[in-house]
Amino acid sequence: MKNTFNLSRLHGPISSQLGAIAYRFRQLLTQHPKGSLALMSTVLIISLILCFTVLRHPEVPHLSASVSFKHKPPGVSQMGGALTAASALSQVLLLQSELNGKLSAKHISSKDSARIGEITRQIKILQSKILSDEKDKP
């Protein structure tokens, strides 16, 4: 297979540097084909292992999954919108009762403070969702 990449189309000092790097890389690959194949295979296996073990993202908290709403497609009945607004409203009421319980405590820890901030953000998201559902009604 012929190399179709032509460095002469590039202009300036970058083309000469790229040419030197490409020439040296080609030399290394032709002089040590087994070593380069072993190195590439090792890197692929290591990246595969890291991808499925160490570099996994932590799971999203349970309440934020219920907060994320998508725009409803056209043609959705108003009954579905009312049920969505009702469930959002019930979630707001549950979050507000939890918030009142945290705020009525005599001493608030840093964990409680973080939870209060999370609750207020979720309430704001749900309230904007309820308002956007009301705006979408004809």
N, C-alpha and C positions, 0 to 999 in steps of 0.2 A: 504494500500500500504506500502510495507516494504522499509525502508531506505537502499539503496544498497551502499552508500558511506562508505568506510571502512577507518578510520583514522589510523589503525594499520599498513597500508602499508607505511605510511610516517615515516621517521626516524629523530631522533634528537629532540631538545627542541621545535621546531616549531610544531611538532605533538601533544605534550602535551598542548601547548597553544591553538592550533586549537580545540583540544578535549574539553577543558574547555569552549571556546567560543561557540562551537556547542551545548554543554550540556546546557549552560545558555540560549542560544537562543531558544532551544527546550522547556525549562521550561517556558520561557516567552510566547511562542506561545500556549502552552497547558493550561497555567493558565489564559490567557486573549485572547481567540480566537476572541471575538467580537471587542475588542479594536484593535487587530492587523489587522483584516480585515478592520475596519474603517480607520486605519492609512494608510494601503496600498492603499485603494480606494481613499483616499484624496490625497495622493502623485501622483497617476496616473492622477487624474482629474487636479491637479495643473500643472503637467508637460504637459498635453494636452493643457491647456489654454496658458501656457507660450510658447509652441512650435509654436502656430499659431498667437500669438499676439506680445509679448515683444521680443522674441528671433529671430525674422525674420531678415534676412540679408538685408542690403540696396540694392537697385537696382543698377546694373552696368551702368556706363555712356553710353549714346547712341552710341558713336563712337567706343568704345572698342568692342561692339558686332559685328560691321561690320569688325573689324580688325582680329578677331580670325578666322583663316582658318584651315581646316583640310586637311590631305593628301588626294589627290584624289585617288580613287580606280583604280586598273589596268583596262585598256580597255576604259578609258575616251578619247574621241576624242580630237585631237589637237585644234579643234575649241573651245571647252569648255575651254581649258587651255589658249587660246588666249583671250577669253572674260574675264576670271578671271584676267589675267594680265592687260587687258585694264581697267577693273573697278578699280583694285588696283592702276594703274597709274593715273586714274582720281581722285581718293581719295587723292593720294599724291599731285597732283596739287592743289586741293582745300585746303588741309592742309597747303601747302606752301604759298598760297595766304593769308590765315588767319594769318600765322606766320609773313609774311612780313607786314601785317597791324598792328599787335601787336608790332613789332619791330620798326616801323616807328613813333610810338607815342612818344611824348616828355617825358611823365611821365608814368612809368609802376608801377602798384600796385602789391601787393603780389598775388592777384588773377590772374592778367595777367601773372605774373612770373610762377605761378603754371600751368597755361594753356599752356604757352610756353614749359615748360618741358614735359607736356602731349603730345603736338603736335609733338615734336621732337621724343619722344618714339614711337608714332604711325607711323611716317614717316619711322623710322628705321625698324619697323616690316613689313610695307608694302614693303619697298625696298628689304628686305630679302625674302619676299614672291615672288616678281617679279623675283629676281635672282634664287630662287629655281625652279620656273616655267620654266625659260630658261634652267636650268641644266637638267630638266626632259625631255626636247625635244630630240628626236633621232637625 
